[in-house]
């Protein structure tokens, strides 16, 4: 566990309702700081199980409905 510095504690105190973001200066990765109760609540609602065949088919159907002739024939010089 990492303890926050005084400067970080002040930032938390003064931050707006959105969670504070932190940047790793070495990797430039950005992290979001959440209270444990917020994290646990979000984790409960998250489902990272593999998609079912039915979910994949529904996504494919949506993608097909959203496609336009320009999407389908991007590489064709002459359109029907």
ZATORZA-945322 format. One record per residue: x negated, y, z of N, C-alpha, C, O in turn. Coordinates in pm, whole numbers, plus 32768, in hexadecimal, padded with zeros to 4 digits. Example, Ala and Ser with C-alpha at 12.3 -4.5 7.8 and 13.67 -1.06 7.14 Angstrom:
<pts>
<pt><n_x>7AD9</n_x><n_y>7DC7</n_y><n_z>830C</n_z><ca_x>7B32</ca_x><ca_y>7E3E</ca_y><ca_z>830C</ca_z><c_x>7AD8</c_x><c_y>7EB6</c_y><c_z>830C</c_z><o_x>7A70</o_x><o_y>7EB4</o_y><o_z>834E</o_z></pt>
<pt><n_x>7AFB</n_x><n_y>7F1F</n_y><n_z>82C4</n_z><ca_x>7AA9</ca_x><ca_y>7F96</ca_y><ca_z>82CA</ca_z><c_x>7AF6</c_x><c_y>8003</c_y><c_z>8313</c_z><o_x>7AC3</o_x><o_y>8072</o_y><o_z>8324</o_z></pt>
</pts>
This chain:
<pts>
<pt><n_x>7FAC</n_x><n_y>7F8B</n_y><n_z>8000</n_z><ca_x>8000</ca_x><ca_y>8000</ca_y><ca_z>8000</ca_z><c_x>7FA7</c_x><c_y>807D</c_y><c_z>8000</c_z><o_x>7F3E</o_x><o_y>8080</o_y><o_z>8041</o_z></pt>
<pt><n_x>7FD1</n_x><n_y>80E1</n_y><n_z>7FB7</n_z><ca_x>7F87</ca_x><ca_y>815F</ca_y><ca_z>7FAD</ca_z><c_x>7FD1</c_x><c_y>81C9</c_y><c_z>7FFE</c_z><o_x>804A</o_x><o_y>81D8</o_y><o_z>7FF2</o_z></pt>
<pt><n_x>7F89</n_x><n_y>8211</n_y><n_z>8050</n_z><ca_x>7FC5</ca_x><ca_y>827F</ca_y><ca_z>809B</ca_z><c_x>7FB4</c_x><c_y>8300</c_y><c_z>804D</c_z><o_x>7F4C</o_x><o_y>8319</o_y><o_z>8010</o_z></pt>
<pt><n_x>801D</n_x><n_y>8352</n_y><n_z>8050</n_z><ca_x>801B</ca_x><ca_y>83CF</ca_y><ca_z>8007</ca_z><c_x>7FC7</c_x><c_y>8438</c_y><c_z>8051</c_z><o_x>7FBE</o_x><o_y>8437</o_y><o_z>80CB</o_z></pt>
<pt><n_x>7F8C</n_x><n_y>8490</n_y><n_z>8003</n_z><ca_x>7F40</ca_x><ca_y>84FE</ca_y><ca_z>803E</ca_z><c_x>7FA2</c_x><c_y>856B</c_y><c_z>8069</c_z><o_x>8018</o_x><o_y>8566</o_y><o_z>8047</o_z></pt>
<pt><n_x>7F70</n_x><n_y>85CC</n_y><n_z>80B3</n_z><ca_x>7FC5</ca_x><ca_y>863C</ca_y><ca_z>80DD</ca_z><c_x>7FFB</c_x><c_y>8688</c_y><c_z>8064</c_z><o_x>8070</o_x><o_y>86B0</o_y><o_z>8062</o_z></pt>
<pt><n_x>7FA7</n_x><n_y>869B</n_y><n_z>8000</n_z><ca_x>7FD3</ca_x><ca_y>86E2</ca_y><ca_z>7F87</ca_z><c_x>8044</c_x><c_y>8694</c_y><c_z>7F42</c_z><o_x>80A5</o_x><o_y>86D0</o_y><o_z>7F14</o_z></pt>
<pt><n_x>8037</n_x><n_y>8611</n_y><n_z>7F3A</n_z><ca_x>809F</ca_x><ca_y>85BF</ca_y><ca_z>7EFC</ca_z><c_x>8121</c_x><c_y>85C4</c_y><c_z>7F4D</c_z><o_x>818E</o_x><o_y>85C8</o_y><o_z>7F13</o_z></pt>
<pt><n_x>8115</n_x><n_y>85C3</n_y><n_z>7FD0</n_z><ca_x>818C</ca_x><ca_y>85CD</ca_y><ca_z>8025</ca_z><c_x>81D4</c_x><c_y>8651</c_y><c_z>800F</c_z><o_x>824F</o_x><o_y>8655</o_y><o_z>800B</o_z></pt>
<pt><n_x>8189</n_x><n_y>86BE</n_y><n_z>8000</n_z><ca_x>81C5</ca_x><ca_y>8740</ca_y><ca_z>7FE4</ca_z><c_x>820D</c_x><c_y>8740</c_y><c_z>7F5D</c_z><o_x>8279</o_x><o_y>8779</o_y><o_z>7F50</o_z></pt>
<pt><n_x>81D0</n_x><n_y>8700</n_y><n_z>7EFB</n_z><ca_x>820F</ca_x><ca_y>86F7</ca_y><ca_z>7E77</ca_z><c_x>8293</c_x><c_y>86AA</c_y><c_z>7E80</c_z><o_x>82F6</o_x><o_y>86D0</o_y><o_z>7E41</o_z></pt>
<pt><n_x>8294</n_x><n_y>863F</n_y><n_z>7ECE</n_z><ca_x>8310</ca_x><ca_y>85F3</ca_y><ca_z>7EE0</ca_z><c_x>837C</c_x><c_y>8647</c_y><c_z>7F23</c_z><o_x>83F1</o_x><o_y>8641</o_y><o_z>7EFE</o_z></pt>
<pt><n_x>8353</n_x><n_y>8695</n_y><n_z>7F82</n_z><ca_x>83B0</ca_x><ca_y>86E9</ca_y><ca_z>7FCC</ca_z><c_x>83EC</c_x><c_y>8754</c_y><c_z>7F71</c_z><o_x>8462</o_x><o_y>8776</o_y><o_z>7F7E</o_z></pt>
<pt><n_x>839B</n_x><n_y>878A</n_y><n_z>7F17</n_z><ca_x>83C6</ca_x><ca_y>87F8</ca_y><ca_z>7EC0</ca_z><c_x>83FD</c_x><c_y>87CB</c_y><c_z>7E3A</c_z><o_x>8428</o_x><o_y>881E</o_y><o_z>7DEA</o_z></pt>
<pt><n_x>83FE</n_x><n_y>874A</n_y><n_z>7E1E</n_z><ca_x>8428</ca_x><ca_y>871C</ca_y><ca_z>7D99</ca_z><c_x>84BF</c_x><c_y>8724</c_y><c_z>7D88</c_z><o_x>850A</o_x><o_y>8724</o_y><o_z>7DE9</o_z></pt>
<pt><n_x>84E9</n_x><n_y>872C</n_y><n_z>7D0A</n_z><ca_x>8578</ca_x><ca_y>872E</ca_y><ca_z>7CEC</ca_z><c_x>85B1</c_x><c_y>86A1</c_y><c_z>7CFE</c_z><o_x>8568</o_x><o_y>8646</o_y><o_z>7D25</o_z></pt>
<pt><n_x>8632</n_x><n_y>868D</n_y><n_z>7CE2</n_z><ca_x>8670</ca_x><ca_y>860A</ca_y><ca_z>7CFB</ca_z><c_x>8636</c_x><c_y>8596</c_y><c_z>7CA8</c_z><o_x>8645</o_x><o_y>8522</o_y><o_z>7CCD</o_z></pt>
<pt><n_x>85F4</n_x><n_y>85B6</n_y><n_z>7C38</n_z><ca_x>85BA</ca_x><ca_y>8549</ca_y><ca_z>7BE9</ca_z><c_x>853C</c_x><c_y>8516</c_y><c_z>7C2E</c_z><o_x>84F5</o_x><o_y>8563</o_y><o_z>7C6F</o_z></pt>
<pt><n_x>8521</n_x><n_y>8495</n_y><n_z>7C21</n_z><ca_x>84AA</ca_x><ca_y>845E</ca_y><ca_z>7C64</ca_z><c_x>8429</c_x><c_y>849E</c_y><c_z>7C30</c_z><o_x>841E</o_x><o_y>84BB</o_y><o_z>7BB9</o_z></pt>
<pt><n_x>83CA</n_x><n_y>84B5</n_y><n_z>7C88</n_z><ca_x>834B</ca_x><ca_y>84F0</ca_y><ca_z>7C5D</ca_z><c_x>82FC</c_x><c_y>8490</c_y><c_z>7C04</c_z><o_x>8301</o_x><o_y>8416</o_y><o_z>7C16</o_z></pt>
<pt><n_x>82B4</n_x><n_y>84C8</n_y><n_z>7BA7</n_z><ca_x>825E</ca_x><ca_y>847A</ca_y><ca_z>7B4D</ca_z><c_x>81CD</c_x><c_y>8491</c_y><c_z>7B72</c_z><o_x>81A6</o_x><o_y>84FE</o_y><o_z>7B9B</o_z></pt>
<pt><n_x>817F</n_x><n_y>8429</n_y><n_z>7B63</n_z><ca_x>80F0</ca_x><ca_y>8431</ca_y><ca_z>7B7F</ca_z><c_x>80A4</c_x><c_y>83F9</c_y><c_z>7B09</c_z><o_x>80D2</o_x><o_y>839C</o_y><o_z>7AC6</o_z></pt>
<pt><n_x>802F</n_x><n_y>8431</n_y><n_z>7AEF</n_z><ca_x>7FDC</ca_x><ca_y>8406</ca_y><ca_z>7A7E</ca_z><c_x>7F59</c_x><c_y>83CD</c_y><c_z>7AB3</c_z><o_x>7F17</o_x><o_y>8409</o_y><o_z>7B07</o_z></pt>
<pt><n_x>7F36</n_x><n_y>8359</n_y><n_z>7A80</n_z><ca_x>7EB3</ca_x><ca_y>8320</ca_y><ca_z>7A9E</ca_z><c_x>7E4E</c_x><c_y>836C</c_y><c_z>7A47</c_z><o_x>7E54</o_x><o_y>8361</o_y><o_z>79CD</o_z></pt>
<pt><n_x>7DF2</n_x><n_y>83B7</n_y><n_z>7A82</n_z><ca_x>7D97</ca_x><ca_y>8408</ca_y><ca_z>7A32</ca_z><c_x>7D3A</c_x><c_y>83B6</c_y><c_z>79D9</c_z><o_x>7D08</o_x><o_y>83E8</o_y><o_z>7974</o_z></pt>
<pt><n_x>7D23</n_x><n_y>833A</n_y><n_z>79FE</n_z><ca_x>7CCA</ca_x><ca_y>82E6</ca_y><ca_z>79AC</ca_z><c_x>7D0F</c_x><c_y>82AD</c_y><c_z>7931</c_z><o_x>7CD7</o_x><o_y>82AD</o_y><o_z>78C3</o_z></pt>
<pt><n_x>7D89</n_x><n_y>827B</n_y><n_z>7944</n_z><ca_x>7DCE</ca_x><ca_y>8238</ca_y><ca_z>78D6</ca_z><c_x>7E38</c_x><c_y>828E</c_y><c_z>7893</c_z><o_x>7E6A</o_x><o_y>826D</o_y><o_z>7828</o_z></pt>
<pt><n_x>7E5B</n_x><n_y>82FD</n_y><n_z>78D4</n_z><ca_x>7EC6</ca_x><ca_y>8357</ca_y><ca_z>78A5</ca_z><c_x>7F50</c_x><c_y>8315</c_y><c_z>78AC</c_z><o_x>7FAF</o_x><o_y>8347</o_y><o_z>7870</o_z></pt>
<pt><n_x>7F5B</n_x><n_y>82A5</n_y><n_z>78F3</n_z><ca_x>7FDE</ca_x><ca_y>8266</ca_y><ca_z>7908</ca_z><c_x>802F</c_x><c_y>82BC</c_y><c_z>7968</c_z><o_x>7FFA</o_x><o_y>82F5</o_y><o_z>79C7</o_z></pt>
<pt><n_x>80B2</n_x><n_y>82C4</n_y><n_z>794E</n_z><ca_x>810B</ca_x><ca_y>830F</ca_y><ca_z>79A5</ca_z><c_x>815F</c_x><c_y>82AE</c_y><c_z>79F8</c_z><o_x>8190</o_x><o_y>824A</o_y><o_z>79C5</o_z></pt>
<pt><n_x>816E</n_x><n_y>82CF</n_y><n_z>7A77</n_z><ca_x>81BB</ca_x><ca_y>827E</ca_y><ca_z>7AD4</ca_z><c_x>8227</c_x><c_y>82D4</c_y><c_z>7B13</c_z><o_x>8219</o_x><o_y>834E</o_y><o_z>7B1C</o_z></pt>
<pt><n_x>8292</n_x><n_y>8294</n_y><n_z>7B3E</n_z><ca_x>82FF</ca_x><ca_y>82D8</ca_y><ca_z>7B84</ca_z><c_x>8303</c_x><c_y>82A5</c_y><c_z>7C13</c_z><o_x>82FE</o_x><o_y>822C</o_y><o_z>7C2A</o_z></pt>
<pt><n_x>830A</n_x><n_y>8300</n_y><n_z>7C71</n_z><ca_x>830E</ca_x><ca_y>82DB</ca_y><ca_z>7CFE</ca_z><c_x>839E</c_x><c_y>82D5</c_y><c_z>7D2D</c_z><o_x>83E6</o_x><o_y>8339</o_y><o_z>7D2B</o_z></pt>
<pt><n_x>83C8</n_x><n_y>825E</n_y><n_z>7D59</n_z><ca_x>8450</ca_x><ca_y>824A</ca_y><ca_z>7D8B</ca_z><c_x>844C</c_x><c_y>821E</c_y><c_z>7E1C</c_z><o_x>83EF</o_x><o_y>81D9</o_y><o_z>7E47</o_z></pt>
<pt><n_x>84B2</n_x><n_y>8247</n_y><n_z>7E68</n_z><ca_x>84C0</ca_x><ca_y>8210</ca_y><ca_z>7EEE</ca_z><c_x>84E3</c_x><c_y>817C</c_y><c_z>7EE0</c_z><o_x>851B</o_x><o_y>8153</o_y><o_z>7E7B</o_z></pt>
<pt><n_x>84C4</n_x><n_y>812E</n_y><n_z>7F43</n_z><ca_x>84DC</ca_x><ca_y>809E</ca_y><ca_z>7F3F</ca_z><c_x>8570</c_x><c_y>807F</c_y><c_z>7F2A</c_z><o_x>8591</o_x><o_y>8026</o_y><o_z>7EDC</o_z></pt>
<pt><n_x>85C9</n_x><n_y>80C7</n_y><n_z>7F6C</n_z><ca_x>8658</ca_x><ca_y>80AB</ca_y><ca_z>7F5D</ca_z><c_x>8687</c_x><c_y>80C6</c_y><c_z>7ECD</c_z><o_x>86DB</o_x><o_y>807D</o_y><o_z>7E9A</o_z></pt>
<pt><n_x>8652</n_x><n_y>812D</n_y><n_z>7E8D</n_z><ca_x>8675</ca_x><ca_y>8148</ca_y><ca_z>7E01</ca_z><c_x>8640</c_x><c_y>80D9</c_y><c_z>7DA6</c_z><o_x>8687</o_x><o_y>80A9</o_y><o_z>7D4D</o_z></pt>
<pt><n_x>85C5</n_x><n_y>80B1</n_y><n_z>7DBE</n_z><ca_x>8589</ca_x><ca_y>8045</ca_y><ca_z>7D6E</ca_z><c_x>85DA</c_x><c_y>7FC4</c_y><c_z>7D7C</c_z><o_x>85F7</o_x><o_y>7F82</o_y><o_z>7D19</o_z></pt>
<pt><n_x>85FD</n_x><n_y>7F9F</n_y><n_z>7DF7</n_z><ca_x>864A</ca_x><ca_y>7F24</ca_y><ca_z>7E0F</ca_z><c_x>86D2</c_x><c_y>7F2B</c_y><c_z>7DCA</c_z><o_x>86FF</o_x><o_y>7EC8</o_y><o_z>7D91</o_z></pt>
<pt><n_x>8713</n_x><n_y>7F9E</n_y><n_z>7DD0</n_z><ca_x>8794</ca_x><ca_y>7FAE</ca_y><ca_z>7D8D</ca_z><c_x>8788</c_x><c_y>7F9B</c_y><c_z>7CF6</c_z><o_x>87DA</o_x><o_y>7F57</o_y><o_z>7CB9</o_z></pt>
<pt><n_x>8721</n_x><n_y>7FD8</n_y><n_z>7CBC</n_z><ca_x>870C</ca_x><ca_y>7FCB</ca_y><ca_z>7C2C</ca_z><c_x>86E9</c_x><c_y>7F3B</c_y><c_z>7C07</c_z><o_x>8716</o_x><o_y>7F08</o_y><o_z>7BA0</o_z></pt>
<pt><n_x>869A</n_x><n_y>7EFB</n_y><n_z>7C5A</n_z><ca_x>8670</ca_x><ca_y>7E72</ca_y><ca_z>7C3F</ca_z><c_x>86E7</c_x><c_y>7E12</c_y><c_z>7C42</c_z><o_x>86EB</o_x><o_y>7DB1</o_y><o_z>7BF5</o_z></pt>
<pt><n_x>8748</n_x><n_y>7E2B</n_y><n_z>7C99</n_z><ca_x>87BF</ca_x><ca_y>7DD7</ca_y><ca_z>7CA1</ca_z><c_x>880E</c_x><c_y>7DD8</c_y><c_z>7C1F</c_z><o_x>8843</o_x><o_y>7D71</o_y><o_z>7BF5</o_z></pt>
<pt><n_x>8816</n_x><n_y>7E4C</n_y><n_z>7BDF</n_z><ca_x>8866</ca_x><ca_y>7E5B</ca_y><ca_z>7B65</ca_z><c_x>881C</c_x><c_y>7E30</c_y><c_z>7AE7</c_z><o_x>8859</o_x><o_y>7E27</o_y><o_z>7A7C</o_z></pt>
<pt><n_x>879B</n_x><n_y>7E17</n_y><n_z>7AF1</n_z><ca_x>8749</ca_x><ca_y>7DF9</ca_y><ca_z>7A7B</ca_z><c_x>874A</c_x><c_y>7D63</c_y><c_z>7A5E</c_z><o_x>8734</o_x><o_y>7D11</o_y><o_z>7AB7</o_z></pt>
<pt><n_x>8764</n_x><n_y>7D42</n_y><n_z>79E2</n_z><ca_x>8765</ca_x><ca_y>7CB6</ca_y><ca_z>79B7</ca_z><c_x>86FB</c_x><c_y>7CA4</c_y><c_z>794C</c_z><o_x>870B</o_x><o_y>7CD4</o_y><o_z>78DC</o_z></pt>
<pt><n_x>868E</n_x><n_y>7C60</n_y><n_z>796E</n_z><ca_x>8624</ca_x><ca_y>7C4C</ca_y><ca_z>790C</ca_z><c_x>8623</c_x><c_y>7BBF</c_y><c_z>78D3</c_z><o_x>85BE</o_x><o_y>7B91</o_y><o_z>789E</o_z></pt>
<pt><n_x>8694</n_x><n_y>7B7A</n_y><n_z>78E0</n_z><ca_x>869C</ca_x><ca_y>7AF3</ca_y><ca_z>78A7</ca_z><c_x>869E</c_x><c_y>7AFB</c_y><c_z>780F</c_z><o_x>86C4</o_x><o_y>7B62</o_y><o_z>77D6</o_z></pt>
<pt><n_x>8676</n_x><n_y>7A8F</n_y><n_z>77CC</n_z><ca_x>8677</ca_x><ca_y>7A90</ca_y><ca_z>7739</ca_z><c_x>8705</c_x><c_y>7AA6</c_y><c_z>7705</c_z><o_x>8768</o_x><o_y>7A7F</o_y><o_z>7743</o_z></pt>
<pt><n_x>870D</n_x><n_y>7AE7</n_y><n_z>7690</n_z><ca_x>878F</ca_x><ca_y>7B02</ca_y><ca_z>7655</ca_z><c_x>87CE</c_x><c_y>7A81</c_y><c_z>7623</c_z><o_x>8789</o_x><o_y>7A28</o_y><o_z>75F2</o_z></pt>
<pt><n_x>8852</n_x><n_y>7A7A</n_y><n_z>7631</n_z><ca_x>889B</ca_x><ca_y>7A05</ca_y><ca_z>75FF</ca_z><c_x>88AD</c_x><c_y>7A13</c_y><c_z>7568</c_z><o_x>889C</o_x><o_y>7A80</o_y><o_z>7530</o_z></pt>
<pt><n_x>88D0</n_x><n_y>79A7</n_y><n_z>7529</n_z><ca_x>88EA</ca_x><ca_y>79A8</ca_y><ca_z>7498</ca_z><c_x>895B</c_x><c_y>7A0B</c_y><c_z>7479</c_z><o_x>8956</o_x><o_y>7A53</o_y><o_z>7416</o_z></pt>
<pt><n_x>89C0</n_x><n_y>7A0E</n_y><n_z>74CF</n_z><ca_x>8A33</ca_x><ca_y>7A68</ca_y><ca_z>74BB</ca_z><c_x>8A06</c_x><c_y>7AFA</c_y><c_z>74C2</c_z><o_x>8A34</o_x><o_y>7B4C</o_y><o_z>7472</o_z></pt>
<pt><n_x>89AE</n_x><n_y>7B1D</n_y><n_z>7520</n_z><ca_x>897D</ca_x><ca_y>7BA6</ca_y><ca_z>752B</ca_z><c_x>8929</c_x><c_y>7BCC</c_y><c_z>74B1</c_z><o_x>8934</o_x><o_y>7C3C</o_y><o_z>747E</o_z></pt>
<pt><n_x>88D6</n_x><n_y>7B70</n_y><n_z>7482</n_z><ca_x>8885</ca_x><ca_y>7B8B</ca_y><ca_z>740B</ca_z><c_x>88DC</c_x><c_y>7BA0</c_y><c_z>7390</c_z><o_x>88C1</o_x><o_y>7BF9</o_y><o_z>733F</o_z></pt>
<pt><n_x>8944</n_x><n_y>7B4F</n_y><n_z>7382</n_z><ca_x>899F</ca_x><ca_y>7B5E</ca_y><ca_z>730F</ca_z><c_x>89E9</c_x><c_y>7BE3</c_y><c_z>7316</c_z><o_x>89FF</o_x><o_y>7C23</o_y><o_z>72AF</o_z></pt>
<pt><n_x>8A11</n_x><n_y>7C0D</n_y><n_z>738E</n_z><ca_x>8A56</ca_x><ca_y>7C8D</ca_y><ca_z>739D</ca_z><c_x>89FA</c_x><c_y>7D01</c_y><c_z>7377</c_z><o_x>8A26</o_x><o_y>7D61</o_y><o_z>7337</o_z></pt>
<pt><n_x>897C</n_x><n_y>7CF9</n_y><n_z>739E</n_z><ca_x>891C</ca_x><ca_y>7D61</ca_y><ca_z>7378</ca_z><c_x>8905</c_x><c_y>7D64</c_y><c_z>72E2</c_z><o_x>88FD</o_x><o_y>7DCF</o_y><o_z>72A6</o_z></pt>
<pt><n_x>88FA</n_x><n_y>7CEE</n_y><n_z>72A5</n_z><ca_x>88E7</ca_x><ca_y>7CE8</ca_y><ca_z>7214</ca_z><c_x>8960</c_x><c_y>7D22</c_y><c_z>71CD</c_z><o_x>8951</o_x><o_y>7D69</o_y><o_z>716A</o_z></pt>
<pt><n_x>89D8</n_x><n_y>7D06</n_y><n_z>71FE</n_z><ca_x>8A52</ca_x><ca_y>7D3B</ca_y><ca_z>71C3</ca_z><c_x>8A54</c_x><c_y>7DD3</c_y><c_z>71CB</c_z><o_x>8A76</o_x><o_y>7E17</o_y><o_z>716A</o_z></pt>
<pt><n_x>8A30</n_x><n_y>7E08</n_y><n_z>7240</n_z><ca_x>8A2B</ca_x><ca_y>7E9A</ca_y><ca_z>7251</ca_z><c_x>89C6</c_x><c_y>7ED9</c_y><c_z>71F2</c_z><o_x>89E3</o_x><o_y>7F3F</o_y><o_z>71B3</o_z></pt>
<pt><n_x>8950</n_x><n_y>7E9D</n_y><n_z>71E8</n_z><ca_x>88E9</ca_x><ca_y>7ED3</ca_y><ca_z>718F</ca_z><c_x>8919</c_x><c_y>7ED1</c_y><c_z>70FE</c_z><o_x>88FF</o_x><o_y>7F2F</o_y><o_z>70B3</o_z></pt>
<pt><n_x>895F</n_x><n_y>7E69</n_y><n_z>70D7</n_z><ca_x>8994</ca_x><ca_y>7E60</ca_y><ca_z>704F</ca_z><c_x>89FE</c_x><c_y>7EC9</c_y><c_z>7035</c_z><o_x>8A04</o_x><o_y>7F02</o_y><o_z>6FC9</o_z></pt>
<pt><n_x>8A52</n_x><n_y>7EE2</n_y><n_z>7098</n_z><ca_x>8ABA</ca_x><ca_y>7F48</ca_y><ca_z>7089</ca_z><c_x>8A81</c_x><c_y>7FD4</c_y><c_z>7080</c_z><o_x>8AB9</o_x><o_y>802B</o_y><o_z>703D</o_z></pt>
<pt><n_x>8A12</n_x><n_y>7FEB</n_y><n_z>70C2</n_z><ca_x>89D4</ca_x><ca_y>806F</ca_y><ca_z>70C2</ca_z><c_x>897C</c_x><c_y>8088</c_y><c_z>7048</c_z><o_x>8956</o_x><o_y>80FA</o_y><o_z>702D</o_z></pt>
<pt><n_x>895C</n_x><n_y>801F</n_y><n_z>6FFE</n_z><ca_x>8902</ca_x><ca_y>802C</ca_y><ca_z>6F8B</ca_z><c_x>8948</c_x><c_y>8078</c_y><c_z>6F19</c_z><o_x>89C0</o_x><o_y>8068</o_y><o_z>6F04</o_z></pt>
<pt><n_x>88FC</n_x><n_y>80C9</n_y><n_z>6ED2</n_z><ca_x>8930</ca_x><ca_y>810F</ca_y><ca_z>6E5D</ca_z><c_x>88E9</c_x><c_y>80D9</c_y><c_z>6DE1</c_z><o_x>8889</o_x><o_y>808D</o_y><o_z>6DED</o_z></pt>
<pt><n_x>8916</n_x><n_y>8101</n_y><n_z>6D6C</n_z><ca_x>88D3</ca_x><ca_y>80D6</ca_y><ca_z>6CF2</ca_z><c_x>8841</c_x><c_y>8102</c_y><c_z>6CF2</c_z><o_x>87EA</o_x><o_y>80BB</o_y><o_z>6CC0</o_z></pt>
<pt><n_x>8827</n_x><n_y>8176</n_y><n_z>6D2B</n_z><ca_x>879D</ca_x><ca_y>81A6</ca_y><ca_z>6D30</ca_z><c_x>8746</c_x><c_y>8148</c_y><c_z>6D84</c_z><o_x>86D1</o_x><o_y>8130</o_y><o_z>6D63</o_z></pt>
<pt><n_x>877E</n_x><n_y>8113</n_y><n_z>6DF1</n_z><ca_x>8733</ca_x><ca_y>80B5</ca_y><ca_z>6E45</ca_z><c_x>8717</c_x><c_y>8032</c_y><c_z>6DFA</c_z><o_x>86AA</o_x><o_y>7FFB</o_y><o_z>6E02</o_z></pt>
<pt><n_x>877D</n_x><n_y>8004</n_y><n_z>6DB3</n_z><ca_x>8772</ca_x><ca_y>7F82</ca_y><ca_z>6D6F</ca_z><c_x>8716</c_x><c_y>7F8B</c_y><c_z>6CF6</c_z><o_x>86C9</o_x><o_y>7F2F</o_y><o_z>6CDC</o_z></pt>
<pt><n_x>871E</n_x><n_y>7FF9</n_y><n_z>6CAE</n_z><ca_x>86D5</ca_x><ca_y>8006</ca_y><ca_z>6C30</ca_z><c_x>8664</c_x><c_y>806B</c_y><c_z>6C37</c_z><o_x>864A</o_x><o_y>80B0</o_y><o_z>6BD5</o_z></pt>
<pt><n_x>8621</n_x><n_y>8077</n_y><n_z>6CA7</n_z><ca_x>85B4</ca_x><ca_y>80D6</ca_y><ca_z>6CB4</ca_z><c_x>8548</c_x><c_y>80C4</c_y><c_z>6C4C</c_z><o_x>8512</o_x><o_y>8126</o_y><o_z>6C19</o_z></pt>
<pt><n_x>8527</n_x><n_y>8048</n_y><n_z>6C2C</n_z><ca_x>84B7</ca_x><ca_y>802D</ca_y><ca_z>6BD2</ca_z><c_x>84E2</c_x><c_y>801D</c_y><c_z>6B40</c_z><o_x>848E</o_x><o_y>8007</o_y><o_z>6AE9</o_z></pt>
<pt><n_x>8561</n_x><n_y>8027</n_y><n_z>6B26</n_z><ca_x>8592</ca_x><ca_y>8016</ca_y><ca_z>6A9D</ca_z><c_x>859B</c_x><c_y>809F</c_y><c_z>6A5B</c_z><o_x>85D1</o_x><o_y>80FD</o_y><o_z>6A96</o_z></pt>
<pt><n_x>8566</n_x><n_y>80AA</n_y><n_z>69E1</n_z><ca_x>8569</ca_x><ca_y>812E</ca_y><ca_z>699F</ca_z><c_x>85F2</c_x><c_y>814D</c_y><c_z>6964</c_z><o_x>8618</o_x><o_y>81C2</o_y><o_z>695E</o_z></pt>
<pt><n_x>863B</n_x><n_y>80E9</n_y><n_z>6939</n_z><ca_x>86BF</ca_x><ca_y>80FF</ca_y><ca_z>68FE</ca_z><c_x>8729</c_x><c_y>80C5</c_y><c_z>6958</c_z><o_x>8726</o_x><o_y>804E</o_y><o_z>6977</o_z></pt>
<pt><n_x>8789</n_x><n_y>8118</n_y><n_z>6983</n_z><ca_x>87F1</ca_x><ca_y>80EA</ca_y><ca_z>69DD</ca_z><c_x>886A</c_x><c_y>80BC</c_y><c_z>698C</c_z><o_x>8881</o_x><o_y>80ED</o_y><o_z>691E</o_z></pt>
<pt><n_x>88B7</n_x><n_y>805E</n_y><n_z>69C2</n_z><ca_x>892D</ca_x><ca_y>802C</ca_y><ca_z>6979</ca_z><c_x>8999</c_x><c_y>8095</c_y><c_z>6969</c_z><o_x>8A01</o_x><o_y>807A</o_y><o_z>692D</o_z></pt>
</pts>
